[in-house]
Structures are given as C-alpha cells and as structure tokens.
Amino acid sequence: MAKVETMSLDEKLDMTLKAYELQDAGDEEGYERLMKSIPMPPHLVMTAKKIMGVDFLLNSGWNLSEAEAEFGAEWLNR
C-alpha cells in the first residue's frame, strides 16, 4: 500500500482561513471546493458513515484520504 501524505494541522488551518476569505468575498463555490479538499478527520468520516451512510460519503466530494490511510482501502465496504 502506498503511503498517503497527510496534511498538518497548520496546513489545514491555513486552507480553512483561505476558504473563509473566499466566503467573505462572496465566492461560495470556491469556499466549498476548498473546504472539501481538506482531509476530513477519520473519526468524523466514520461517524458520517454510520449516520448518513456510504452513498452520502461517496457523493459528498469530501476528501476522505486520511480515513482511507487509517482504516484501509476497503473501509467503506465494511
């Protein structure tokens, strides 16, 4: 399995601040695109899977790379 690069907390915070700047400027699409590119924490992904289901996660557009790195490639099917 290839090593997945994770984003540092500082990198996530920087991207979040940039996303809020886009939102403040009225660019809701840019805001959503940037927010969804930030890896979602694995514990939140697992909670979303339990509450909203696999289809929601697959269709959401959120970055699930850290969950895949932590839980394995087939984690959605378990």
C-alpha positions as CSV (number, residue, x, y, z in Angstrom):
1,M,0.0,0.0,0.0
2,A,1.4,3.4,-1.0
3,K,2.0,5.9,1.8
4,V,-0.6,8.6,2.0
5,E,0.6,12.1,2.6
6,T,-1.3,13.7,5.5
7,M,-1.9,17.4,5.9
8,S,-0.5,19.0,9.0
9,L,-2.9,20.9,11.3
10,D,-1.2,24.1,10.3
11,E,-1.8,23.4,6.6
12,K,-5.5,22.6,7.4
13,L,-5.9,25.8,9.3
14,D,-4.3,27.8,6.6
15,M,-6.6,26.3,4.0
16,T,-9.6,26.9,6.2
17,L,-8.7,30.6,6.6
18,K,-8.3,30.9,2.8
19,A,-11.7,29.3,2.4
20,Y,-13.3,31.7,4.8
21,E,-11.7,34.6,2.9
22,L,-13.4,33.2,-0.3
23,Q,-16.7,33.0,1.5
24,D,-16.4,36.6,2.8
25,A,-15.7,37.7,-0.7
26,G,-18.9,36.0,-1.9
27,D,-17.3,33.0,-3.6
28,E,-19.4,30.2,-2.1
29,E,-18.3,27.7,-4.7
30,G,-14.7,28.4,-4.1
31,Y,-15.3,28.2,-0.3
32,E,-17.0,24.8,-0.6
33,R,-14.4,23.5,-3.1
34,L,-11.5,24.4,-0.8
35,M,-13.2,23.1,2.4
36,K,-13.9,19.8,0.7
37,S,-10.3,19.5,-0.3
38,I,-9.1,19.5,3.3
39,P,-8.9,15.9,4.5
40,M,-11.8,15.1,6.9
41,P,-10.7,13.6,10.2
42,P,-11.1,9.8,10.2
43,H,-13.4,9.8,13.3
44,L,-15.8,12.3,11.6
45,V,-15.8,10.2,8.5
46,M,-16.7,7.1,10.4
47,T,-19.4,8.9,12.2
48,A,-20.8,10.2,8.9
49,K,-20.7,6.7,7.5
50,K,-22.7,5.4,10.4
51,I,-25.3,8.2,10.5
52,M,-25.6,9.2,6.8
53,G,-24.4,6.1,5.0
54,V,-21.8,5.1,2.4
55,D,-23.6,6.7,-0.5
56,F,-23.6,10.1,1.2
57,L,-19.8,9.9,1.6
58,L,-19.2,8.7,-1.9
59,N,-21.3,11.5,-3.4
60,S,-20.2,14.3,-1.0
61,G,-17.0,15.3,-2.6
62,W,-15.2,15.4,0.8
63,N,-11.5,14.4,1.0
64,L,-11.6,11.0,2.6
65,S,-7.8,10.3,2.2
66,E,-7.0,10.2,5.9
67,A,-9.8,7.8,6.7
68,E,-8.5,5.5,3.9
69,A,-5.0,5.7,5.3
70,E,-6.2,4.9,8.8
71,F,-8.8,2.3,8.0
72,G,-7.6,0.7,4.8
73,A,-8.7,0.9,1.2
74,E,-11.9,-1.2,1.7
75,W,-13.1,0.6,4.8
76,L,-16.3,1.9,3.2
77,N,-17.4,-1.7,2.4
78,R,-17.0,-2.9,6.0
